Amino acid sequence: DSSTDETPAILSALVAELNDPRIQLTLKAANEGQNKTTNNLMRRATGEYIVALPCDDLIWPEKLAKQVAYLDANPDCGIVFAQPRFVLHDGTPYKYPHDGIENIRNKLKSDWARIFQSGNVFFIPTCMYRRSLHEKLGYYSEALPILADLEWYVRVTADHGMHILEEPLATITIRKDNGNLSSMTADTMEKISDELNVIRDRHWPGDRTKTKTYFATPFYELKGYSPYIRAM
C-alpha cells in the first residue's frame, strides 16, 4: 500500500529468493488505505478460500489445513474462526484483558446476532471463509475504517453458518503506544461507537425510541449523591 519505509525492497528481495509462483507481489504507487487495498487483493485472489493476514500478525503452521478441512467437510459453513493468542511488539506473551476473547466458544446463531450488535469479538487472522462469498455479498465496507471486518461477519452469518475451532491458531501483535487500529483510546472508542451505530442501522433497523441506555458512574464507598441520581 505504498509504504514509505524499506518494505517494498524487503518484499521484492524475499519474493525473488523464494522463487515460488504461488506468491505474487503487488506494489502500489499511492496509499489507498486498509480496506480498499484489502478489497483489491480479494478481487485478485483465485483460491477457493481466503485468509486475511495483517502485517504484524501470525498464523500458526496448522491453521490453514485445519480450517480447510472443516470447510470442506461442512459445505453449509460460510466462515470458520479459531482462538487468538497475543504478544507485545517485542514478542512477550500478553494476556488479553477481556474475558472470553482468547478462549472464545461456539454459540447459537441468535446469540451471535446479539453479540455482534455490541461490538467485535474476533480478530481477522483467526478466520477463513469461502471466496465465493465476496461474489455473492460484496466486499469490505470502505466506509468503516475500523469495523469493516465485523460488518462482513454480520453479512456472512445472516445466511450462512459459522464455526469456531476451539483452539489457538493465530497470534495477534499488540503494538506499543496504542499503535493498533483498534487500540482502546478515547478517539478510537468514539469512532468505533459511530461505526457500530452505522452497522446497527444497516442490519438491525428498529425503533430508536426503544433503545436502552446505560449510565456508568463511580459511586464511592457504595454511596450515591442523591441530587445527582435524581438528575440522571
C-alpha positions in Angstrom: 0.0 0.0 0.0 2.8 2.4 -1.0 4.8 2.0 2.2 7.5 4.7 2.6 9.9 2.6 4.5 12.0 -0.3 3.2 9.0 -2.7 2.9 9.0 -2.8 -0.9 12.7 -3.6 -1.2 12.5 -6.3 1.6 9.5 -7.9 0.0 10.9 -7.8 -3.5 14.1 -9.5 -2.3 12.2 -12.1 -0.4 9.9 -13.0 -3.3 12.9 -13.3 -5.6 14.7 -15.6 -3.1 11.7 -17.8 -2.5 11.0 -18.1 -6.3 7.5 -19.6 -5.6 4.9 -18.9 -8.4 2.2 -19.0 -5.8 3.5 -15.8 -4.2 2.6 -12.6 -6.1 3.8 -9.2 -5.0 1.8 -6.1 -6.0 3.5 -2.7 -5.3 1.2 0.4 -5.4 2.2 3.9 -6.3 -0.2 5.5 -3.9 -1.6 4.7 -0.5 -5.3 3.9 -0.6 -5.9 2.7 3.0 -6.5 -0.7 4.5 -10.0 -1.6 3.3 -9.6 -0.5 -0.3 -6.3 -2.3 -0.5 -7.8 -5.4 1.0 -10.7 -5.4 -1.4 -8.3 -5.1 -4.3 -6.4 -8.1 -3.1 -9.7 -10.1 -2.7 -10.6 -9.3 -6.3 -7.2 -10.6 -7.4 -7.5 -13.8 -5.4 -8.1 -17.0 -7.3 -8.2 -19.6 -4.5 -11.3 -21.3 -3.1 -10.7 -19.9 0.4 -9.5 -16.6 1.8 -7.5 -15.8 4.9 -6.6 -12.1 5.6 -3.4 -11.6 7.4 -2.5 -8.1 8.7 1.2 -7.3 8.6 2.1 -7.7 12.3 0.1 -10.9 12.9 1.0 -14.6 12.5 -1.0 -17.7 11.6 0.1 -21.0 13.1 1.5 -23.7 10.8 -1.5 -26.0 11.1 -4.2 -23.2 10.8 -4.8 -23.5 7.0 -5.0 -27.2 6.9 -7.4 -27.5 9.8 -9.7 -24.7 8.6 -9.7 -26.0 5.0 -10.6 -29.5 6.3 -13.5 -28.1 8.3 -14.9 -26.1 5.5 -14.5 -29.0 3.1 -16.4 -31.2 5.5 -19.1 -28.6 6.2 -20.4 -27.0 3.0 -23.1 -25.1 4.8 -20.5 -23.2 6.9 -19.6 -19.9 5.4 -16.8 -18.9 7.8 -14.7 -20.6 10.4 -12.8 -19.0 13.2 -10.1 -20.1 15.7 -9.0 -18.7 19.0 -6.3 -16.0 19.1 -3.2 -15.6 21.3 -1.5 -12.3 21.9 2.1 -10.9 22.1 3.5 -7.5 22.7 5.6 -5.8 20.0 8.8 -7.4 21.4 7.3 -10.9 21.3 6.5 -11.1 25.0 3.3 -13.1 25.6 0.3 -10.9 26.5 -2.8 -11.8 28.4 -5.8 -10.1 26.7 -7.7 -8.2 29.4 -11.3 -9.1 28.3 -12.6 -12.4 29.5 -13.5 -14.9 26.8 -11.6 -13.4 23.9 -8.7 -15.8 24.0 -10.9 -18.8 24.6 -14.0 -17.9 22.6 -16.5 -20.7 22.2 -19.3 -21.7 19.8 -22.7 -20.2 20.4 -26.2 -20.3 18.9 -26.8 -18.1 15.8 -29.2 -15.9 17.8 -26.5 -15.3 20.4 -24.0 -14.1 17.8 -26.5 -11.7 16.3 -26.9 -10.1 19.8 -23.1 -10.1 20.4 -22.3 -8.5 17.0 -24.7 -5.6 17.9 -22.4 -4.8 20.8 -19.1 -4.9 19.0 -16.4 -7.2 17.5 -15.0 -10.1 19.4 -13.0 -11.7 16.6 -9.6 -10.9 15.0 -9.5 -11.4 11.3 -6.4 -13.6 11.1 -8.2 -16.2 13.0 -10.8 -16.8 10.3 -11.1 -18.4 6.9 -14.1 -18.2 4.5 -15.1 -19.1 1.0 -14.0 -16.6 -1.7 -17.3 -17.1 -3.4 -19.0 -15.1 -0.6 -17.4 -11.9 -2.0 -19.1 -12.6 -5.3 -22.4 -13.0 -3.6 -22.2 -10.5 -0.7 -19.8 -7.9 -2.0 -16.5 -6.7 -0.3 -15.4 -5.0 2.9 -17.2 -1.7 3.5 -14.7 1.1 2.8 -16.9 3.5 4.8 -16.0 1.6 8.0 -12.2 2.0 8.6 -12.2 0.1 11.9 -15.2 -2.3 11.9 -15.3 -3.4 8.3 -14.5 -6.9 9.4 -17.3 -7.0 11.9 -19.8 -5.8 9.3 -18.5 -8.5 6.9 -19.1 -11.2 9.6 -22.7 -9.9 10.0 -23.3 -10.2 6.3 -21.9 -13.7 6.1 -23.6 -15.1 9.2 -27.0 -13.7 8.2 -27.4 -16.6 5.6 -24.5 -18.9 6.3 -23.2 -21.0 9.2 -20.2 -20.1 11.3 -18.0 -22.2 13.5 -15.1 -21.7 15.9 -12.3 -24.2 16.1 -11.8 -24.0 19.8 -8.0 -23.9 19.8 -5.5 -21.1 19.2 -4.3 -20.9 15.6 -3.2 -17.2 15.2 -1.1 -14.7 17.1 -2.1 -11.0 17.3 0.6 -8.4 18.0 -0.2 -5.6 20.4 1.8 -2.6 19.2 3.4 -0.1 21.6 1.9 3.3 22.2 -1.6 2.3 21.1 -0.4 1.6 17.6 -3.1 -0.9 16.7 -6.0 0.4 14.6 -8.4 -0.8 17.3 -6.5 0.4 20.4 -8.8 1.5 23.1 -8.0 5.2 23.1 -10.8 7.8 23.6 -10.7 8.8 20.0 -10.8 5.3 18.7 -13.6 4.3 21.1 -15.7 7.3 19.7 -15.0 6.1 16.1 -15.9 2.6 17.0 -19.2 3.7 18.6 -20.1 5.7 15.4 -19.3 2.8 13.1 -21.2 0.4 15.3 -24.3 2.6 15.0 -23.9 2.5 11.2 -23.8 -1.3 11.3 -26.8 -1.5 13.6 -28.9 0.8 11.4 -27.8 -1.2 8.3 -28.5 -4.7 9.6 -30.9 -4.3 12.6 -33.0 -1.2 11.9 -35.6 -0.6 14.5 -37.4 2.0 16.7 -34.7 4.2 18.2 -37.2 5.2 21.0 -36.8 1.7 22.3 -33.1 1.8 22.5 -31.8 1.1 26.0 -29.3 3.5 27.5 -26.8 2.5 30.3 -25.1 5.0 32.5 -21.8 4.0 34.2 -20.8 6.3 37.0 -18.5 5.9 40.0 -20.1 5.7 43.5 -17.5 5.9 46.2 -17.9 3.8 49.4 -21.2 2.4 47.8 -22.8 5.8 48.2 -24.6 7.8 45.6 -25.2 11.6 45.7 -29.0 11.7 45.6 -29.4 15.0 43.7 -27.1 13.6 41.1 -29.1 10.4 40.9 -32.4 12.2 40.5 -30.9 14.4 37.8 -30.0 11.2 35.9 
